[in-house]
């Protein structure tokens, strides 16, 4: 079986999605199948590239954002030359350009939606077309799936959760609090989010400013890169205005997310919209109790109070109260952290998800 993934993205770090791809590559290689991946540019992590090569994965660079006609021509040539048994598309615009080609060539087509679909006319039209042209649509949460069904009115949509590689906790470089200049008395709150309004890092900063009035030793460890020009500068300026700059450590984009999560006591996720919330299960893998905004698929991870605390989006006061609750209750931090860890291992294991995806490929006609 030959499987072609068209990512429609740039891989700028060795993160959760890359680890999912590696698990799939393992599964396909184990059964003697071939995986080819198309990216917008060559992945930046040499370690990731080396891991892909170890499973005989072919990497192609065909950017869809620079010249759409050239992309369509090159993708058509690739499909004709490789004749994949399965075509799996991810992000736009590559997905919307590739799916019609797969439809014309009668290749079984998978499409994964990783975020809530846009609601304006053009976004809805694109979503409807992509669902129509797909043999199987995979939504990363029930919330995303429900939104897709409302727009597309098709029956080929199925929830397929993101997975996390459970071994990653032990396979990361050791970073100490001492090397980071963090006091042993400090309680560390971690956050992983790129710097864009949709991720709500500004809401987190406002909540954190309220937390340190009662807990001045608290430290916020923020991991994420700029998503739009000026986004990082704007957040750092807000931290200065709130008087919390001395308590915030900006890590930026990193391949060592799990090394930094090891330093934390709590995790906070304050997105305004979220298809699933991969960073939450990454935190839970480290037994961190989570405070998160109740948006998109997050409630499918934190399904009750035993697994964490959910707060309505845009309410920094309530977020601060929930964070303070965990800061002041170590026993509760441990209890909730353990429950979240067990649930993640059970429901969001990347190896199990890769096996399920392989079975889907076979059922769709993969040889």
C-alpha positions as a LaTeX table, in Angstrom:
\begin{tabular}{lrrr}
\hline
Residue & $x$ (\AA) & $y$ (\AA) & $z$ (\AA) \\
\hline
Unk1 & 0.00 & 0.00 & 0.00 \\
Unk2 & 1.25 & 3.46 & $-0.94$ \\
Unk3 & $-0.02$ & 6.36 & 1.19 \\
Unk4 & 0.44 & 10.02 & 0.27 \\
Unk5 & $-0.04$ & 12.74 & 2.90 \\
Unk6 & $-0.40$ & 16.32 & 1.66 \\
Unk7 & 0.20 & 18.41 & 4.78 \\
Unk8 & $-0.29$ & 21.94 & 3.45 \\
Unk9 & 1.92 & 23.28 & 6.27 \\
Unk10 & 5.46 & 24.10 & 7.24 \\
Unk11 & 6.97 & 21.89 & 9.94 \\
Unk12 & 8.93 & 24.36 & 12.08 \\
Unk13 & 9.50 & 22.09 & 15.08 \\
Unk14 & 9.42 & 18.46 & 16.15 \\
Unk15 & 6.06 & 18.70 & 17.85 \\
Unk16 & 2.91 & 16.72 & 18.48 \\
Unk17 & 1.73 & 16.48 & 14.88 \\
Unk18 & 5.18 & 15.36 & 13.75 \\
Unk19 & 5.15 & 12.66 & 16.42 \\
Unk20 & 1.77 & 11.47 & 15.13 \\
Unk21 & 3.24 & 11.18 & 11.65 \\
Unk22 & 6.16 & 9.16 & 13.02 \\
Unk23 & 3.76 & 6.73 & 14.72 \\
Unk24 & 1.90 & 6.30 & 11.43 \\
Unk25 & 5.19 & 5.80 & 9.58 \\
Unk26 & 6.12 & 3.07 & 12.08 \\
Unk27 & 2.80 & 1.35 & 11.54 \\
Unk28 & 3.00 & 1.46 & 7.74 \\
Unk29 & 6.66 & 0.40 & 7.66 \\
Unk30 & 5.90 & $-2.51$ & 9.98 \\
Unk31 & 3.46 & $-3.90$ & 7.39 \\
Unk32 & 5.70 & $-3.20$ & 4.42 \\
Unk33 & 3.85 & $-0.14$ & 3.16 \\
Unk34 & 5.21 & 3.14 & 1.77 \\
Unk35 & 4.50 & 6.64 & 3.10 \\
Unk36 & 5.19 & 9.84 & 1.14 \\
Unk37 & 4.66 & 13.29 & 2.70 \\
Unk38 & 4.31 & 16.63 & 0.90 \\
Unk39 & 5.20 & 19.77 & 2.89 \\
Unk40 & 5.22 & 23.45 & 2.02 \\
Unk41 & 8.95 & 23.52 & 2.81 \\
Unk42 & 11.55 & 21.11 & 4.14 \\
Unk43 & 10.95 & 20.40 & 7.88 \\
Unk44 & 13.30 & 22.42 & 10.08 \\
Unk45 & 14.08 & 19.58 & 12.51 \\
Unk46 & 16.90 & 17.35 & 11.30 \\
Unk47 & 15.95 & 14.83 & 13.98 \\
Unk48 & 12.44 & 14.62 & 12.53 \\
Unk49 & 13.79 & 14.19 & 9.00 \\
Unk50 & 16.17 & 11.45 & 10.19 \\
Unk51 & 13.34 & 9.63 & 11.98 \\
Unk52 & 11.20 & 9.77 & 8.84 \\
Unk53 & 14.06 & 8.38 & 6.76 \\
Unk54 & 14.54 & 5.53 & 9.23 \\
Unk55 & 11.01 & 4.38 & 8.30 \\
Unk56 & 11.66 & 4.83 & 4.55 \\
Unk57 & 9.38 & 7.88 & 4.28 \\
Unk58 & 9.78 & 9.99 & 1.13 \\
Unk59 & 9.69 & 13.76 & 1.66 \\
Unk60 & 8.49 & 16.13 & $-1.08$ \\
Unk61 & 8.41 & 19.91 & $-1.05$ \\
Unk62 & 5.59 & 21.37 & $-3.17$ \\
Unk63 & 4.36 & 24.73 & $-1.82$ \\
Unk64 & 0.70 & 25.56 & $-2.44$ \\
Unk65 & 0.82 & 29.12 & $-1.14$ \\
Unk66 & 3.29 & 30.56 & $-3.64$ \\
Unk67 & 1.81 & 29.57 & $-7.01$ \\
Unk68 & $-1.45$ & 27.61 & $-7.01$ \\
Unk69 & $-1.32$ & 26.63 & $-10.70$ \\
Unk70 & 2.22 & 25.33 & $-10.36$ \\
Unk71 & 1.18 & 23.40 & $-7.24$ \\
Unk72 & $-1.76$ & 21.76 & $-9.04$ \\
Unk73 & 0.47 & 20.77 & $-11.98$ \\
Unk74 & 3.21 & 19.32 & $-9.75$ \\
Unk75 & 0.70 & 17.48 & $-7.55$ \\
Unk76 & $-0.98$ & 16.01 & $-10.63$ \\
Unk77 & 2.40 & 14.78 & $-11.87$ \\
Unk78 & 3.18 & 13.31 & $-8.44$ \\
Unk79 & $-0.16$ & 11.49 & $-8.29$ \\
Unk80 & 0.27 & 10.11 & $-11.80$ \\
Unk81 & 3.85 & 8.98 & $-11.15$ \\
Unk82 & 3.36 & 7.46 & $-7.69$ \\
Unk83 & $-0.23$ & 6.15 & $-8.06$ \\
Unk84 & $-0.95$ & 6.15 & $-4.30$ \\
Unk85 & $-3.58$ & 3.81 & $-2.91$ \\
Unk86 & $-4.58$ & 6.38 & $-0.29$ \\
Unk87 & $-4.48$ & 10.20 & $-0.47$ \\
Unk88 & $-4.69$ & 12.00 & 2.88 \\
Unk89 & $-4.98$ & 15.80 & 2.94 \\
Unk90 & $-4.66$ & 18.16 & 5.89 \\
Unk91 & $-4.46$ & 21.96 & 5.75 \\
Unk92 & $-5.62$ & 24.47 & 3.15 \\
Unk93 & $-4.91$ & 25.64 & 0.52 \\
Unk94 & $-3.08$ & 22.43 & $-0.41$ \\
Unk95 & $-6.09$ & 20.30 & 0.56 \\
Unk96 & $-8.64$ & 22.12 & $-1.60$ \\
Unk97 & $-6.29$ & 21.98 & $-4.60$ \\
Unk98 & $-5.37$ & 18.31 & $-4.18$ \\
Unk99 & $-8.72$ & 16.72 & $-3.36$ \\
Unk100 & $-10.25$ & 17.41 & $-6.82$ \\
Unk101 & $-7.24$ & 15.72 & $-8.43$ \\
Unk102 & $-7.69$ & 12.66 & $-6.22$ \\
Unk103 & $-11.41$ & 12.67 & $-7.02$ \\
Unk104 & $-10.75$ & 12.75 & $-10.79$ \\
Unk105 & $-8.11$ & 10.01 & $-10.52$ \\
Unk106 & $-10.43$ & 7.93 & $-8.29$ \\
Unk107 & $-7.95$ & 7.62 & $-5.43$ \\
Unk108 & $-9.54$ & 6.99 & $-1.99$ \\
Unk109 & $-9.31$ & 10.36 & $-0.20$ \\
Unk110 & $-9.02$ & 11.23 & 3.49 \\
Unk111 & $-9.32$ & 14.79 & 4.82 \\
Unk112 & $-8.47$ & 15.75 & 8.41 \\
Unk113 & $-9.99$ & 18.91 & 9.91 \\
Unk114 & $-7.91$ & 20.05 & 12.89 \\
Unk115 & $-9.72$ & 23.28 & 13.77 \\
Unk116 & $-13.25$ & 24.62 & 13.89 \\
Unk117 & $-14.41$ & 25.53 & 10.36 \\
Unk118 & $-14.78$ & 29.20 & 9.46 \\
Unk119 & $-18.33$ & 30.54 & 9.31 \\
Unk120 & $-18.12$ & 33.15 & 6.57 \\
Unk121 & $-19.52$ & 32.32 & 3.13 \\
Unk122 & $-16.23$ & 31.42 & 1.41 \\
Unk123 & $-15.03$ & 29.31 & 4.35 \\
Unk124 & $-18.30$ & 27.39 & 4.47 \\
Unk125 & $-18.19$ & 26.85 & 0.71 \\
Unk126 & $-14.61$ & 25.56 & 0.91 \\
Unk127 & $-15.51$ & 23.26 & 3.81 \\
Unk128 & $-18.54$ & 21.88 & 1.98 \\
Unk129 & $-16.49$ & 21.22 & $-1.16$ \\
Unk130 & $-13.67$ & 19.49 & 0.74 \\
Unk131 & $-16.13$ & 17.23 & 2.57 \\
Unk132 & $-17.94$ & 16.39 & $-0.69$ \\
Unk133 & $-14.69$ & 15.49 & $-2.45$ \\
Unk134 & $-13.43$ & 13.31 & 0.42 \\
Unk135 & $-14.12$ & 9.61 & 0.81 \\
Unk136 & $-13.67$ & 9.98 & 4.57 \\
Unk137 & $-13.53$ & 13.14 & 6.68 \\
Unk138 & $-11.75$ & 12.92 & 10.03 \\
Unk139 & $-12.64$ & 15.56 & 12.63 \\
Unk140 & $-10.27$ & 15.91 & 15.59 \\
Unk141 & $-13.19$ & 16.26 & 18.02 \\
Unk142 & $-16.95$ & 15.81 & 18.20 \\
Unk143 & $-17.27$ & 19.60 & 18.28 \\
Unk144 & $-15.43$ & 19.95 & 14.98 \\
Unk145 & $-17.41$ & 17.02 & 13.56 \\
Unk146 & $-20.76$ & 18.59 & 14.52 \\
Unk147 & $-19.77$ & 21.90 & 12.91 \\
Unk148 & $-18.71$ & 20.09 & 9.73 \\
Unk149 & $-21.95$ & 18.11 & 9.56 \\
Unk150 & $-23.97$ & 21.30 & 9.96 \\
Unk151 & $-22.15$ & 22.87 & 7.02 \\
Unk152 & $-21.53$ & 19.93 & 4.68 \\
Unk153 & $-24.64$ & 17.81 & 5.31 \\
Unk154 & $-22.68$ & 14.65 & 4.50 \\
Unk155 & $-22.47$ & 11.29 & 6.27 \\
Unk156 & $-18.75$ & 10.62 & 5.70 \\
Unk157 & $-17.58$ & 12.55 & 8.79 \\
Unk158 & $-16.06$ & 10.71 & 11.75 \\
Unk159 & $-14.35$ & 11.86 & 14.94 \\
Unk160 & $-10.70$ & 10.86 & 15.11 \\
Unk161 & $-8.83$ & 12.30 & 18.08 \\
Unk162 & $-5.24$ & 13.51 & 18.03 \\
Unk163 & $-2.79$ & 11.20 & 19.74 \\
Unk164 & 0.29 & 11.77 & 21.86 \\
Unk165 & 3.38 & 9.58 & 21.91 \\
Unk166 & 3.62 & 8.33 & 25.49 \\
Unk167 & 7.36 & 7.69 & 25.24 \\
Unk168 & 8.15 & 11.37 & 24.64 \\
Unk169 & 8.26 & 12.10 & 28.38 \\
Unk170 & 11.40 & 10.01 & 28.77 \\
Unk171 & 13.00 & 10.97 & 25.44 \\
Unk172 & 13.59 & 14.69 & 26.05 \\
Unk173 & 16.67 & 16.66 & 27.13 \\
Unk174 & 16.94 & 17.46 & 30.82 \\
Unk175 & 16.36 & 21.13 & 31.63 \\
Unk176 & 16.49 & 22.18 & 35.28 \\
Unk177 & 14.81 & 24.98 & 37.16 \\
Unk178 & 18.23 & 26.11 & 38.29 \\
Unk179 & 19.42 & 26.50 & 34.69 \\
Unk180 & 16.28 & 28.54 & 33.98 \\
Unk181 & 16.80 & 30.78 & 37.01 \\
Unk182 & 13.58 & 29.57 & 38.62 \\
Unk183 & 13.54 & 29.38 & 42.41 \\
Unk184 & 12.78 & 26.05 & 44.05 \\
Unk185 & 10.02 & 27.89 & 45.96 \\
Unk186 & 8.26 & 29.03 & 42.79 \\
Unk187 & 5.13 & 27.38 & 41.49 \\
Unk188 & 5.34 & 27.17 & 37.69 \\
Unk189 & 2.32 & 27.54 & 35.39 \\
Unk190 & 3.00 & 26.39 & 31.82 \\
Unk191 & 1.29 & 27.37 & 28.58 \\
Unk192 & 1.89 & 26.24 & 24.98 \\
Unk193 & 0.33 & 28.45 & 22.31 \\
Unk194 & 1.44 & 30.44 & 19.31 \\
Unk195 & 1.09 & 34.20 & 19.57 \\
Unk196 & $-2.23$ & 34.95 & 17.88 \\
Unk197 & $-5.50$ & 36.29 & 19.26 \\
Unk198 & $-7.30$ & 32.97 & 18.79 \\
Unk199 & $-4.95$ & 31.31 & 21.32 \\
Unk200 & $-5.84$ & 33.79 & 24.07 \\
Unk201 & $-2.39$ & 34.30 & 25.58 \\
Unk202 & $-3.51$ & 37.85 & 26.42 \\
Unk203 & $-6.32$ & 36.39 & 28.53 \\
Unk204 & $-3.79$ & 34.18 & 30.31 \\
Unk205 & $-1.57$ & 37.19 & 31.08 \\
Unk206 & $-4.51$ & 39.07 & 32.59 \\
Unk207 & $-5.43$ & 36.05 & 34.72 \\
Unk208 & $-1.82$ & 35.55 & 35.79 \\
Unk209 & $-1.56$ & 39.20 & 36.87 \\
Unk210 & $-4.37$ & 38.49 & 39.33 \\
Unk211 & $-2.76$ & 35.25 & 40.52 \\
Unk212 & 0.55 & 36.84 & 41.52 \\
Unk213 & $-1.16$ & 39.41 & 43.74 \\
Unk214 & $-1.79$ & 36.49 & 46.11 \\
Unk215 & 1.05 & 34.24 & 44.99 \\
Unk216 & 4.02 & 36.49 & 44.12 \\
Unk217 & 6.37 & 33.52 & 43.67 \\
Unk218 & 4.34 & 32.10 & 40.77 \\
Unk219 & 6.08 & 31.89 & 37.39 \\
Unk220 & 4.48 & 31.67 & 33.95 \\
Unk221 & 6.41 & 29.61 & 31.40 \\
Unk222 & 5.07 & 30.45 & 27.93 \\
Unk223 & 6.07 & 28.36 & 24.90 \\
Unk224 & 5.11 & 29.52 & 21.44 \\
Unk225 & 6.19 & 31.56 & 18.44 \\
Unk226 & 4.84 & 34.55 & 16.62 \\
Unk227 & 2.01 & 33.65 & 14.24 \\
Unk228 & 1.45 & 37.11 & 12.79 \\
Unk229 & 3.82 & 40.07 & 12.66 \\
Unk230 & 3.89 & 41.97 & 15.93 \\
Unk231 & 2.02 & 39.33 & 17.92 \\
Unk232 & 4.87 & 38.54 & 20.31 \\
Unk233 & 5.80 & 42.19 & 20.84 \\
Unk234 & 2.18 & 43.00 & 21.66 \\
Unk235 & 1.99 & 40.27 & 24.30 \\
Unk236 & 5.29 & 41.28 & 25.91 \\
Unk237 & 4.08 & 44.88 & 26.04 \\
Unk238 & 0.87 & 43.73 & 27.75 \\
Unk239 & 2.95 & 41.82 & 30.33 \\
Unk240 & 4.89 & 45.02 & 31.05 \\
Unk241 & 1.68 & 47.04 & 31.40 \\
Unk242 & 0.30 & 44.46 & 33.83 \\
Unk243 & 3.53 & 44.58 & 35.84 \\
Unk244 & 4.23 & 40.86 & 35.50 \\
Unk245 & 7.24 & 40.79 & 33.14 \\
Unk246 & 9.59 & 39.62 & 35.91 \\
Unk247 & 7.38 & 36.58 & 36.47 \\
Unk248 & 6.96 & 35.56 & 32.81 \\
Unk249 & 9.53 & 33.49 & 30.91 \\
Unk250 & 9.11 & 33.55 & 27.12 \\
Unk251 & 10.56 & 30.36 & 25.64 \\
Unk252 & 9.54 & 30.93 & 22.02 \\
Unk253 & 9.31 & 28.10 & 19.49 \\
Unk254 & 10.98 & 24.97 & 20.83 \\
Unk255 & 11.43 & 21.29 & 20.09 \\
Unk256 & 11.77 & 20.72 & 23.84 \\
Unk257 & 8.20 & 21.39 & 24.97 \\
Unk258 & 8.18 & 18.28 & 27.13 \\
Unk259 & 11.46 & 19.22 & 28.82 \\
Unk260 & 9.87 & 22.49 & 29.93 \\
Unk261 & 6.59 & 20.83 & 30.93 \\
Unk262 & 8.64 & 18.71 & 33.34 \\
Unk263 & 9.46 & 21.90 & 35.23 \\
Unk264 & 5.81 & 22.89 & 35.68 \\
Unk265 & 3.28 & 22.37 & 38.47 \\
Unk266 & 0.20 & 23.48 & 36.53 \\
Unk267 & $-0.93$ & 23.97 & 32.96 \\
Unk268 & $-3.27$ & 26.70 & 31.68 \\
Unk269 & $-4.85$ & 26.84 & 28.21 \\
Unk270 & $-6.91$ & 29.94 & 27.37 \\
Unk271 & $-7.83$ & 29.67 & 23.68 \\
Unk272 & $-10.78$ & 31.58 & 22.25 \\
Unk273 & $-11.36$ & 28.72 & 19.79 \\
Unk274 & $-9.89$ & 25.22 & 19.68 \\
Unk275 & $-10.54$ & 22.23 & 17.46 \\
Unk276 & $-9.15$ & 19.80 & 20.02 \\
Unk277 & $-6.34$ & 21.04 & 22.27 \\
Unk278 & $-3.28$ & 18.86 & 21.68 \\
Unk279 & $-1.19$ & 20.89 & 24.14 \\
Unk280 & $-3.60$ & 19.90 & 26.92 \\
Unk281 & $-2.98$ & 16.18 & 26.48 \\
Unk282 & 0.75 & 16.90 & 26.28 \\
Unk283 & 0.50 & 18.57 & 29.69 \\
Unk284 & $-1.60$ & 15.73 & 31.07 \\
Unk285 & 1.06 & 13.27 & 30.00 \\
Unk286 & 3.26 & 15.01 & 32.60 \\
Unk287 & 0.53 & 14.65 & 35.25 \\
Unk288 & $-0.13$ & 18.39 & 35.30 \\
Unk289 & $-3.57$ & 19.55 & 36.44 \\
Unk290 & $-5.12$ & 21.72 & 33.73 \\
Unk291 & $-7.20$ & 24.90 & 33.79 \\
Unk292 & $-8.66$ & 25.57 & 30.33 \\
Unk293 & $-11.30$ & 27.58 & 28.53 \\
Unk294 & $-14.37$ & 25.63 & 27.52 \\
Unk295 & $-14.15$ & 25.97 & 23.74 \\
Unk296 & $-14.37$ & 23.49 & 20.86 \\
Unk297 & $-13.16$ & 20.01 & 21.71 \\
Unk298 & $-11.52$ & 20.90 & 25.04 \\
Unk299 & $-14.52$ & 19.60 & 27.00 \\
Unk300 & $-13.96$ & 16.21 & 25.35 \\
Unk301 & $-10.56$ & 16.05 & 27.03 \\
Unk302 & $-11.63$ & 17.57 & 30.36 \\
Unk303 & $-14.98$ & 15.82 & 30.50 \\
Unk304 & $-15.49$ & 16.35 & 34.25 \\
Unk305 & $-13.92$ & 18.11 & 37.27 \\
Unk306 & $-11.85$ & 15.03 & 38.08 \\
Unk307 & $-9.74$ & 15.71 & 34.96 \\
Unk308 & $-9.26$ & 19.47 & 35.33 \\
Unk309 & $-11.16$ & 22.76 & 35.48 \\
Unk310 & $-13.05$ & 24.38 & 32.61 \\
Unk311 & $-13.81$ & 28.10 & 32.52 \\
Unk312 & $-15.84$ & 30.10 & 30.00 \\
Unk313 & $-13.67$ & 31.84 & 27.43 \\
Unk314 & $-12.62$ & 35.42 & 28.14 \\
Unk315 & $-13.05$ & 35.31 & 31.92 \\
Unk316 & $-9.60$ & 36.03 & 33.44 \\
Unk317 & $-11.05$ & 36.43 & 36.95 \\
Unk318 & $-12.43$ & 32.89 & 36.96 \\
Unk319 & $-9.28$ & 31.52 & 35.37 \\
Unk320 & $-7.25$ & 33.16 & 38.14 \\
Unk321 & $-9.52$ & 31.65 & 40.80 \\
Unk322 & $-9.11$ & 28.16 & 39.32 \\
Unk323 & $-5.33$ & 28.55 & 39.13 \\
Unk324 & $-5.20$ & 29.78 & 42.74 \\
Unk325 & $-7.31$ & 26.79 & 43.80 \\
Unk326 & $-4.68$ & 24.39 & 42.48 \\
Unk327 & $-1.80$ & 26.49 & 43.78 \\
Unk328 & $-3.23$ & 26.31 & 47.29 \\
Unk329 & $-4.16$ & 22.60 & 47.14 \\
Unk330 & $-1.17$ & 20.40 & 46.41 \\
Unk331 & $-3.11$ & 17.20 & 47.13 \\
Unk332 & $-5.71$ & 18.21 & 44.55 \\
Unk333 & $-2.98$ & 19.00 & 42.03 \\
Unk334 & $-1.62$ & 15.48 & 42.41 \\
Unk335 & $-5.09$ & 13.85 & 42.30 \\
Unk336 & $-6.25$ & 15.68 & 39.18 \\
Unk337 & $-2.86$ & 15.28 & 37.50 \\
Unk338 & $-2.95$ & 11.51 & 37.98 \\
Unk339 & $-6.51$ & 11.27 & 36.64 \\
Unk340 & $-5.62$ & 13.32 & 33.56 \\
Unk341 & $-2.56$ & 11.18 & 32.90 \\
Unk342 & $-4.53$ & 7.92 & 33.03 \\
Unk343 & $-7.23$ & 9.31 & 30.75 \\
Unk344 & $-4.65$ & 10.50 & 28.21 \\
Unk345 & $-2.93$ & 7.12 & 28.10 \\
Unk346 & $-6.32$ & 5.43 & 27.64 \\
Unk347 & $-7.96$ & 7.74 & 25.08 \\
Unk348 & $-5.28$ & 9.70 & 23.24 \\
Unk349 & $-2.40$ & 7.30 & 22.63 \\
Unk350 & $-0.69$ & 8.07 & 19.30 \\
Unk351 & 0.30 & 4.44 & 18.73 \\
Unk352 & $-3.31$ & 3.27 & 19.15 \\
Unk353 & $-4.57$ & 6.06 & 16.88 \\
Unk354 & $-2.00$ & 5.17 & 14.19 \\
Unk355 & $-3.20$ & 1.55 & 14.27 \\
Unk356 & $-6.82$ & 2.71 & 13.87 \\
Unk357 & $-5.88$ & 4.92 & 10.93 \\
Unk358 & $-4.05$ & 2.03 & 9.28 \\
Unk359 & $-7.19$ & $-0.11$ & 9.60 \\
Unk360 & $-9.22$ & 2.71 & 8.01 \\
Unk361 & $-6.82$ & 2.87 & 5.09 \\
Unk362 & $-7.15$ & $-0.88$ & 4.54 \\
Unk363 & $-10.94$ & $-0.69$ & 4.73 \\
Unk364 & $-10.97$ & 2.15 & 2.17 \\
Unk365 & $-9.21$ & $-0.03$ & $-0.36$ \\
Unk366 & $-5.56$ & 0.19 & 0.56 \\
Unk367 & $-3.72$ & $-2.90$ & $-0.66$ \\
\hline
\end{tabular}
